[in-house]
Amino acid sequence: MSRKKSIHIVPSSGKWAVKEAGKANPLRVAKTQKEAISYGREVAKQKKTELVIHGRDGKIRDKDSYGNDPFPPRDKKH
């Protein structure tokens, strides 16, 4: 069974890149993190995978799963 690749929102030269894990080229580069998250969320929903949002420092700040998550979160964020 192949593992679906997560979608990452990462800082990129003063902008924000939407990247698929394991691929060098971004799917899209946006001026703001908000724009990148919006686009990345739609891609993650279509691919039924996880959206990983990184902060300016590159550290993971949030995650959302849009696939068949075997360990769903217990929080009621969404």
N, CA, C and O atoms as a printed pandas DataFrame, in Angstrom:
     atom_number atom_name residue_name chain_id  residue_number  x_coord  y_coord  z_coord
0              1         N          MET        A               1    0.845   -1.181    0.000
1              2        CA          MET        A               1    0.000    0.000    0.000
2              3         C          MET        A               1    0.886    1.237    0.000
3              4         O          MET        A               1    1.784    1.354    0.833
4              5         N          SER        A               2    0.645    2.154   -0.916
5              6        CA          SER        A               2    1.462    3.363   -0.970
6              7         C          SER        A               2    0.934    4.418    0.004
7              8         O          SER        A               2   -0.272    4.574    0.198
8              9         N          ARG        A               3    1.866    5.119    0.594
9             10        CA          ARG        A               3    1.519    6.173    1.544
10            11         C          ARG        A               3    1.317    7.465    0.771
11            12         O          ARG        A               3    2.139    7.827   -0.071
12            13         N          LYS        A               4    0.226    8.157    1.056
13            14        CA          LYS        A               4   -0.038    9.421    0.389
14            15         C          LYS        A               4    0.886   10.481    0.947
15            16         O          LYS        A               4    1.130   10.534    2.153
16            17         N          LYS        A               5    1.397   11.321    0.073
17            18        CA          LYS        A               5    2.353   12.344    0.477
18            19         C          LYS        A               5    1.619   13.567    1.012
19            20         O          LYS        A               5    0.674   14.063    0.398
20            21         N          SER        A               6    2.070   14.038    2.157
21            22        CA          SER        A               6    1.442   15.193    2.780
22            23         C          SER        A               6    1.794   16.479    2.037
23            24         O          SER        A               6    2.776   16.542    1.297
24            25         N          ILE        A               7    0.975   17.491    2.253
25            26        CA          ILE        A               7    1.151   18.805    1.661
26            27         C          ILE        A               7    1.699   19.725    2.756
27            28         O          ILE        A               7    1.141   19.792    3.851
28            29         N          HIS        A               8    2.790   20.430    2.456
29            30        CA          HIS        A               8    3.446   21.294    3.446
30            31         C          HIS        A               8    3.370   22.755    3.021
31            32         O          HIS        A               8    3.542   23.079    1.846
32            33         N          ILE        A               9    3.112   23.627    3.977
33            34        CA          ILE        A               9    3.166   25.074    3.785
34            35         C          ILE        A               9    4.460   25.523    4.442
35            36         O          ILE        A               9    4.600   25.434    5.662
36            37         N          VAL        A              10    5.410   26.008    3.642
37            38        CA          VAL        A              10    6.736   26.351    4.170
38            39         C          VAL        A              10    7.172   27.750    3.704
39            40         O          VAL        A              10    6.794   28.197    2.621
40            41         N          PRO        A              11    7.976   28.436    4.540
41            42        CA          PRO        A              11    8.499   29.738    4.110
42            43         C          PRO        A              11    9.484   29.548    2.963
43            44         O          PRO        A              11   10.237   28.575    2.924
44            45         N          SER        A              12    9.462   30.509    2.020
45            46        CA          SER        A              12   10.325   30.388    0.844
46            47         C          SER        A              12   10.674   31.781    0.314
47            48         O          SER        A              12    9.861   32.417   -0.357
48            49         N          SER        A              13   11.870   32.243    0.615
49            50        CA          SER        A              13   12.374   33.533    0.102
50            51         C          SER        A              13   11.399   34.688    0.335
51            52         O          SER        A              13   11.111   35.455   -0.584
52            53         N          GLY        A              14   10.902   34.808    1.541
53            54        CA          GLY        A              14    9.992   35.901    1.873
54            55         C          GLY        A              14    8.555   35.654    1.475
55            56         O          GLY        A              14    7.691   36.497    1.712
56            57         N          LYS        A              15    8.287   34.506    0.872
57            58        CA          LYS        A              15    6.927   34.140    0.478
58            59         C          LYS        A              15    6.612   32.799    1.127
59            60         O          LYS        A              15    7.346   32.340    2.003
60            61         N          TRP        A              16    5.526   32.174    0.700
61            62        CA          TRP        A              16    5.111   30.883    1.251
62            63         C          TRP        A              16    4.890   29.890    0.124
63            64         O          TRP        A              16    4.173   30.174   -0.835
64            65         N          ALA        A              17    5.511   28.723    0.245
65            66        CA          ALA        A              17    5.404   27.686   -0.775
66            67         C          ALA        A              17    4.483   26.563   -0.308
67            68         O          ALA        A              17    4.470   26.198    0.868
68            69         N          VAL        A              18    3.721   26.030   -1.243
69            70        CA          VAL        A              18    2.890   24.853   -1.013
70            71         C          VAL        A              18    3.626   23.715   -1.698
71            72         O          VAL        A              18    3.743   23.693   -2.924
72            73         N          LYS        A              19    4.125   22.762   -0.902
73            74        CA          LYS        A              19    4.941   21.683   -1.449
74            75         C          LYS        A              19    4.359   20.323   -1.087
75            76         O          LYS        A              19    3.780   20.135   -0.017
76            77         N          GLU        A              20    4.530   19.389   -2.004
77            78        CA          GLU        A              20    4.174   18.004   -1.717
78            79         C          GLU        A              20    5.428   17.318   -1.189
79            80         O          GLU        A              20    6.506   17.465   -1.763
80            81         N          ALA        A              21    5.291   16.576   -0.104
81            82        CA          ALA        A              21    6.435   15.899    0.513
82            83         C          ALA        A              21    7.175   15.052   -0.513
83            84         O          ALA        A              21    6.566   14.301   -1.275
84            85         N          GLY        A              22    8.498   15.184   -0.521
85            86        CA          GLY        A              22    9.335   14.394   -1.403
86            87         C          GLY        A              22    9.563   14.995   -2.771
87            88         O          GLY        A              22   10.311   14.436   -3.573
88            89         N          LYS        A              23    8.937   16.116   -3.054
89            90        CA          LYS        A              23    9.113   16.758   -4.365
90            91         C          LYS        A              23    9.859   18.075   -4.193
91            92         O          LYS        A              23    9.635   18.807   -3.230
92            93         N          ALA        A              24   10.740   18.365   -5.130
93            94        CA          ALA        A              24   11.582   19.554   -5.033
94            95         C          ALA        A              24   10.838   20.843   -5.374
95            96         O          ALA        A              24   11.001   21.853   -4.689
96            97         N          ASN        A              25   10.034   20.813   -6.415
97            98        CA          ASN        A              25    9.356   22.018   -6.871
98            99         C          ASN        A              25    8.024   22.219   -6.152
99           100         O          ASN        A              25    7.266   21.266   -5.972
100          101         N          PRO        A              26    7.737   23.449   -5.744
101          102        CA          PRO        A              26    6.457   23.714   -5.080
102          103         C          PRO        A              26    5.288   23.627   -6.060
103          104         O          PRO        A              26    5.450   23.833   -7.263
104          105         N          LEU        A              27    4.121   23.320   -5.528
105          106        CA          LEU        A              27    2.903   23.319   -6.331
106          107         C          LEU        A              27    2.487   24.755   -6.635
107          108         O          LEU        A              27    1.957   25.053   -7.705
108          109         N          ARG        A              28    2.742   25.644   -5.658
109          110        CA          ARG        A              28    2.414   27.060   -5.809
110          111         C          ARG        A              28    3.207   27.864   -4.796
111          112         O          ARG        A              28    3.549   27.361   -3.726
112          113         N          VAL        A              29    3.502   29.119   -5.133
113          114        CA          VAL        A              29    4.144   30.046   -4.207
114          115         C          VAL        A              29    3.177   31.216   -4.031
115          116         O          VAL        A              29    2.704   31.788   -5.012
116          117         N          ALA        A              30    2.883   31.568   -2.774
117          118        CA          ALA        A              30    1.933   32.637   -2.468
118          119         C          ALA        A              30    2.627   33.758   -1.705
119          120         O          ALA        A              30    3.656   33.548   -1.063
120          121         N          LYS        A              31    2.043   34.952   -1.786
121          122        CA          LYS        A              31    2.600   36.102   -1.073
122          123         C          LYS        A              31    2.411   35.980    0.434
123          124         O          LYS        A              31    3.277   36.387    1.209
124          125         N          THR        A              32    1.270   35.415    0.851
125          126        CA          THR        A              32    0.990   35.313    2.282
126          127         C          THR        A              32    0.793   33.856    2.694
127          128         O          THR        A              32    0.466   32.995    1.877
128          129         N          GLN        A              33    1.000   33.610    3.977
129          130        CA          GLN        A              33    0.783   32.260    4.500
130          131         C          GLN        A              33   -0.693   31.888    4.399
131          132         O          GLN        A              33   -1.028   30.737    4.120
132          133         N          LYS        A              34   -1.567   32.855    4.623
133          134        CA          LYS        A              34   -3.001   32.598    4.555
134          135         C          LYS        A              34   -3.401   32.082    3.166
135          136         O          LYS        A              34   -4.171   31.128    3.056
136          137         N          GLU        A              35   -2.876   32.716    2.105
137          138        CA          GLU        A              35   -3.159   32.269    0.736
138          139         C          GLU        A              35   -2.629   30.855    0.506
139          140         O          GLU        A              35   -3.302   30.020   -0.098
140          141         N          ALA        A              36   -1.422   30.599    0.992
141          142        CA          ALA        A              36   -0.814   29.280    0.819
142          143         C          ALA        A              36   -1.610   28.207    1.553
143          144         O          ALA        A              36   -1.808   27.111    1.029
144          145         N          ILE        A              37   -2.064   28.518    2.758
145          146        CA          ILE        A              37   -2.849   27.556    3.542
146          147         C          ILE        A              37   -4.161   27.247    2.830
147          148         O          ILE        A              37   -4.570   26.088    2.759
148          149         N          SER        A              38   -4.813   28.258    2.310
149          150        CA          SER        A              38   -6.081   28.067    1.615
150          151         C          SER        A              38   -5.910   27.133    0.415
151          152         O          SER        A              38   -6.694   26.202    0.229
152          153         N          TYR        A              39   -4.885   27.387   -0.393
153          154        CA          TYR        A              39   -4.626   26.533   -1.550
154          155         C          TYR        A              39   -4.202   25.126   -1.101
155          156         O          TYR        A              39   -4.690   24.127   -1.631
156          157         N          GLY        A              40   -3.302   25.058   -0.135
157          158        CA          GLY        A              40   -2.819   23.772    0.356
158          159         C          GLY        A              40   -3.925   22.911    0.941
159          160         O          GLY        A              40   -3.925   21.691    0.778
160          161         N          ARG        A              41   -4.867   23.548    1.620
161          162        CA          ARG        A              41   -5.995   22.815    2.204
162          163         C          ARG        A              41   -6.836   22.169    1.101
163          164         O          ARG        A              41   -7.257   21.020    1.235
164          165         N          GLU        A              42   -7.081   22.902    0.015
165          166        CA          GLU        A              42   -7.858   22.340   -1.096
166          167         C          GLU        A              42   -7.129   21.158   -1.736
167          168         O          GLU        A              42   -7.751   20.148   -2.064
168          169         N          VAL        A              43   -5.823   21.282   -1.911
169          170        CA          VAL        A              43   -5.035   20.182   -2.486
170          171         C          VAL        A              43   -5.063   18.970   -1.555
171          172         O          VAL        A              43   -5.234   17.841   -2.014
172          173         N          ALA        A              44   -4.897   19.195   -0.258
173          174        CA          ALA        A              44   -4.913   18.099    0.716
174          175         C          ALA        A              44   -6.265   17.392    0.728
175          176         O          ALA        A              44   -6.325   16.168    0.842
176          177         N          LYS        A              45   -7.345   18.155    0.611
177          178        CA          LYS        A              45   -8.683   17.549    0.568
178          179         C          LYS        A              45   -8.841   16.699   -0.682
179          180         O          LYS        A              45   -9.365   15.587   -0.613
180          181         N          GLN        A              46   -8.390   17.215   -1.833
181          182        CA          GLN        A              46   -8.497   16.465   -3.090
182          183         C          GLN        A              46   -7.693   15.176   -3.045
183          184         O          GLN        A              46   -8.147   14.138   -3.525
184          185         N          LYS        A              47   -6.502   15.242   -2.471
185          186        CA          LYS        A              47   -5.610   14.080   -2.415
186          187         C          LYS        A              47   -5.881   13.206   -1.195
187          188         O          LYS        A              47   -5.288   12.137   -1.043
188          189         N          LYS        A              48   -6.788   13.671   -0.319
189          190        CA          LYS        A              48   -7.142   12.955    0.911
190          191         C          LYS        A              48   -5.883   12.620    1.711
191          192         O          LYS        A              48   -5.600   11.459    2.008
192          193         N          THR        A              49   -5.141   13.671    2.047
193          194        CA          THR        A              49   -3.889   13.521    2.767
194          195         C          THR        A              49   -3.799   14.558    3.883
195          196         O          THR        A              49   -4.795   15.198    4.221
196          197         N          GLU        A              50   -2.627   14.720    4.447
197          198        CA          GLU        A              50   -2.432   15.621    5.572
198          199         C          GLU        A              50   -1.850   16.957    5.117
199          200         O          GLU        A              50   -1.004   17.009    4.224
200          201         N          LEU        A              51   -2.318   18.038    5.746
201          202        CA          LEU        A              51   -1.786   19.372    5.531
202          203         C          LEU        A              51   -0.905   19.707    6.725
203          204         O          LEU        A              51   -1.358   19.650    7.868
204          205         N          VAL        A              52    0.355   20.056    6.466
205          206        CA          VAL        A              52    1.313   20.384    7.523
206          207         C          VAL        A              52    1.716   21.846    7.348
207          208         O          VAL        A              52    2.271   22.228    6.317
208          209         N          ILE        A              53    1.432   22.659    8.367
209          210        CA          ILE        A              53    1.709   24.095    8.292
210          211         C          ILE        A              53    2.933   24.409    9.145
211          212         O          ILE        A              53    2.968   24.115   10.340
212          213         N          HIS        A              54    3.931   25.010    8.510
213          214        CA          HIS        A              54    5.161   25.393    9.192
214          215         C          HIS        A              54    5.138   26.891    9.480
215          216         O          HIS        A              54    4.524   27.661    8.742
216          217         N          GLY        A              55    5.808   27.301   10.556
217          218        CA          GLY        A              55    5.929   28.720   10.881
218          219         C          GLY        A              55    7.117   29.326   10.158
219          220         O          GLY        A              55    7.792   28.646    9.385
220          221         N          ARG        A              56    7.376   30.609   10.408
221          222        CA          ARG        A              56    8.502   31.303    9.765
222          223         C          ARG        A              56    9.838   30.641   10.078
223          224         O          ARG        A              56   10.767   30.694    9.273
224          225         N          ASP        A              57    9.931   30.017   11.249
225          226        CA          ASP        A              57   11.176   29.361   11.657
226          227         C          ASP        A              57   11.329   27.960   11.056
227          228         O          ASP        A              57   12.344   27.299   11.271
228          229         N          GLY        A              58   10.319   27.511   10.305
229          230        CA          GLY        A              58   10.382   26.203    9.664
230          231         C          GLY        A              58    9.831   25.068   10.509
231          232         O          GLY        A              58    9.650   23.956   10.014
232          233         N          LYS        A              59    9.563   25.339   11.784
233          234        CA          LYS        A              59    9.019   24.302   12.667
234          235         C          LYS        A              59    7.530   24.121   12.403
235          236         O          LYS        A              59    6.827   25.068   12.051
236          237         N          ILE        A              60    7.061   22.879   12.582
237          238        CA          ILE        A              60    5.642   22.590   12.383
238          239         C          ILE        A              60    4.830   23.322   13.437
239          240         O          ILE        A              60    5.105   23.240   14.634
240          241         N          ARG        A              61    3.817   24.043   12.957
241          242        CA          ARG        A              61    2.976   24.796   13.883
242          243         C          ARG        A              61    1.577   24.209   13.977
243          244         O          ARG        A              61    0.885   24.404   14.977
244          245         N          ASP        A              62    1.150   23.480   12.925
245          246        CA          ASP        A              62   -0.189   22.890   12.939
246          247         C          ASP        A              62   -0.277   21.798   11.877
247          248         O          ASP        A              62    0.499   21.781   10.922
248          249         N          LYS        A              63   -1.234   20.885   12.058
249          250        CA          LYS        A              63   -1.494   19.811   11.090
250          251         C          LYS        A              63   -2.993   19.595   11.002
251          252         O          LYS        A              63   -3.712   19.740   11.991
252          253         N          ASP        A              64   -3.455   19.248    9.815
253          254        CA          ASP        A              64   -4.845   18.858    9.599
254          255         C          ASP        A              64   -4.846   17.654    8.677
255          256         O          ASP        A              64   -4.123   17.625    7.682
256          257         N          SER        A              65   -5.659   16.659    9.007
257          258        CA          SER        A              65   -5.729   15.452    8.195
258          259         C          SER        A              65   -7.044   15.431    7.427
259          260         O          SER        A              65   -8.112   15.647    7.998
260          261         N          TYR        A              66   -6.955   15.171    6.137
261          262        CA          TYR        A              66   -8.143   15.123    5.285
262          263         C          TYR        A              66   -8.336   13.752    4.657
263          264         O          TYR        A              66   -9.142   13.592    3.741
264          265         N          GLY        A              67   -7.602   12.770    5.146
265          266        CA          GLY        A              67   -7.733   11.420    4.613
266          267         C          GLY        A              67   -8.366   10.505    5.637
267          268         O          GLY        A              67   -9.038   10.950    6.567
268          269         N          ASN        A              68   -8.139    9.226    5.450
269          270        CA          ASN        A              68   -8.627    8.228    6.383
270          271         C          ASN        A              68   -7.612    8.114    7.508
271          272         O          ASN        A              68   -6.686    7.307    7.429
272          273         N          ASP        A              69   -7.774    8.905    8.542
273          274        CA          ASP        A              69   -6.830    8.977    9.645
274          275         C          ASP        A              69   -7.085    7.842   10.639
275          276         O          ASP        A              69   -8.140    7.816   11.273
276          277         N          PRO        A              70   -6.140    6.900   10.792
277          278        CA          PRO        A              70   -6.355    5.795   11.722
278          279         C          PRO        A              70   -6.320    6.240   13.188
279          280         O          PRO        A              70   -6.792    5.515   14.065
280          281         N          PHE        A              71   -5.772    7.411   13.456
281          282        CA          PHE        A              71   -5.692    7.951   14.812
282          283         C          PHE        A              71   -6.249    9.382   14.808
283          284         O          PHE        A              71   -5.480   10.340   14.892
284          285         N          PRO        A              72   -7.568    9.535   14.712
285          286        CA          PRO        A              72   -8.123   10.883   14.635
286          287         C          PRO        A              72   -7.829   11.671   15.910
287          288         O          PRO        A              72   -7.742   11.088   16.990
288          289         N          PRO        A              73   -7.677   12.993   15.793
289          290        CA          PRO        A              73   -7.368   13.818   16.959
290          291         C          PRO        A              73   -8.534   13.852   17.938
291          292         O          PRO        A              73   -9.694   13.696   17.557
292          293         N          ARG        A              74   -8.204   14.056   19.187
293          294        CA          ARG        A              74   -9.226   14.133   20.215
294          295         C          ARG        A              74   -9.701   15.560   20.441
295          296         O          ARG        A              74  -10.723   15.785   21.089
296          297         N          ASP        A              75   -8.959   16.521   19.907
297          298        CA          ASP        A              75   -9.368   17.904   20.088
298          299         C          ASP        A              75  -10.579   18.219   19.210
299          300         O          ASP        A              75  -10.869   17.505   18.250
300          301         N          LYS        A              76  -11.252   19.259   19.542
301          302        CA          LYS        A              76  -12.459   19.659   18.803
302          303         C          LYS        A              76  -12.203   20.947   18.035
303          304         O          LYS        A              76  -13.078   21.808   17.947
304          305         N          LYS        A              77  -10.978   21.080   17.470
305          306        CA          LYS        A              77  -10.561   22.292   16.774
306          307         C          LYS        A              77  -11.460   22.572   15.566
307          308         O          LYS        A              77  -11.807   23.724   15.305
308          309         N          HIS        A              78  -11.837   21.519   14.829
309          310        CA          HIS        A              78  -12.628   21.723   13.596
310          311         C          HIS        A              78  -13.926   20.998   13.697
311          312         O          HIS        A              78  -14.732   21.044   12.768
